[in-house]
């Protein structure tokens, strides 16, 4: 069973909302909602074009990874391979034949939108293929590899230990009269 796109589409001729000033403005979807709807439609189209065609109920994390790999061909981020002399250099001095791929941040945002769209279109959160462990591991690996390939660190900043303990270590001695 496929989940149809149930996001309401508003047009300029749709009913208007009135604000406290008495003027009216048309209702419109946010940029995020529009992007989420486009992403959802793209994924559903990908499933229909899949050989053999897949229904959304049979879709799992590995199908999501196939979709992300398919999207790599439209990427705009240069990701250097290990044998490339510019691997790990943030600003390479010359062009190289390494492929263009989807940036990790774009993939992460895409998965977030598709995860929300899946549930908005009738999917159960526990069966959401976009939240599968396999997808989370893939995104983490893409982030780490792209960071190494571009020489950028995505390490989490660790909190420094609190140095207020110095006052606790001072002992006072008193002398008896």
Secondary structure, DSSP 8 states (H G I E B T S, - for coil): -----------TTS-EEE-TTS-EEE----HHHHHHHHHHHHHHHHHHHSSS---GGG--HHHHHHHHHHHGGG--EE---TTSTTTT-SS-SS-----EE--HHHHHHHHHHHHHHHHHTT--GGG-GGG-HHHHHHHHHHHHHHHHHHT-----------GGGHHHH--------
